[in-house]
């Protein structure tokens, strides 16, 4: 149970450290509101066009979907790896089947051209 | 005129100094004695009674403090090493060989204007560097630096490491989204797609190590590689080392996979709109990440803090402590330093002739004597304590890989986005699964018992 306190304590200390330093920088640094143009987004000197928080390429989204499937698999793999010494051949066959099904999905996505960046 | 003022006026300079310093010295001595007799024992008792709490505070503060010199050393290394690789001189103005450069970089970033664009989502904009920095610092908790020196030995160490390291994506995505800038958005999305893709081969390549060690605890993994260099998992999992190294480079956003900050394509990616200390924390986290990735590579595949050759140390140096001197070795070392400085300085001054002024002669004497005493004390500690050895080997191995990352940045060009993503899914993922199942099959065929730990 001590582990969770270390994790929480380090997280709290880390957040405190970052805000302390940012606060110190806030005190030390000069600030200048400037004119209206200062707050414009920097896009290589060209005025921004349209809404930034709009639509973007779907290719990012598909990679995220693939990631979710395989990341859940990784969690199972870790647990399987720990108990593998007592499972041996049966464990290898069952995990092989599980991964094979996932790889069929990957092959399907590959065939559909999802893995090719557009 | 009072009596005191008249007395003061008649005293010489030496007498005045004595009159000021003597009471101070007496006070200091009395204070020291009172401190040692009355304050030290209860304090030690108090600390001893709360040992778990003391260890907690020391571990948390130690991990946070460790990141600062690490980042400074890495920034300086990157400037200097790449400069030498480009046949340039690199930083050479501040400190010896420009070594204080990164310290002043830190001061510069601290004093710069911390500006947010008008359209930005201020809350998310401020929280993004916090999340990124936290994601890298939290992973340091489970890395064992030496026997007995680690933050916390979680039994799910490896999984914890990847869970926390994966949060870095969130920070970069938040930064890209909150900046209200199309370059930032593209950089954030690119980093999300890239890190998420390379996370899969990275974690699967580590499963092979977990299979061999039979545990996810970092200490357990290090202990199951103890022995000589031949017991390191790098020699049982050569393919996994390669996959891990490539995927880790992509995870840390290092060249040749630094698509998220590709300055020739999207200005500075997610960091375009950041300035001042909020920008500083992104790069603080990036350099700490390079160290952490190297440290993990060393821990998982290159034996962690174990020595590459099997030697009979730590050796109990009984003959050094034959007279029961114990902790008194510290003042003895200091006295030895002073005596050696005097002898060496006098010798240099006498032999060197007119060119050597007394201060420079004694300065050189101090340098030589200091190096000698430090080497002697270091060697004695190295032989006597296993944790000194552990720290030495761990940092030596880690900085070899840190150097390799800097080296890659100095030599390799950036890859294209489509090649980057295709490589992760079409090559690294099948290769890592192949490695995993070959390892599992090998364990069944050899049916080797669990490596004793």
Interface residues (C-beta under 8 A of the other chain):
Chain A: X2 X3 X5 X6 X7 X9 X10 X11 X13 X14 X15 X17 X18 X19 X21 X22 X24 X25 X26 X28 X29 X30 X31 X32 X36 X38 X39 X40 X41 X42 X43 X44 X48 X52 X53 X56 X57 X59 X60 X63 X64 X66 X67 X70 X71 X74 X75 X77 X78 X81 X82 X84 X85 X88 X89 X91 X92 X95 X96 X99 X103 X106 X110 X115 X116 X117
Chain B: X52 X56 X59 X60 X61 X63 X64 X109 X110 X111 X112 X113 X114 X115 X117 X118 X119 X126 X129 X130 X133 X134 X137 X138 X141 X151 X152 X154 X155 X158 X159 X160 X177 X179 X180 X181 X182 X183 X184 X185 X186 X189 X192 X193 X196 X197 X199 X200 X203 X204 X207 X210 X211 X214 X215 X216 X267 X272 X273 X276 X277 X278 X280 X281 X417 X418 X421 X422 X425 X426 X429 X430 X433 X436 X437 X440 X441 X443 X444 X447 X450
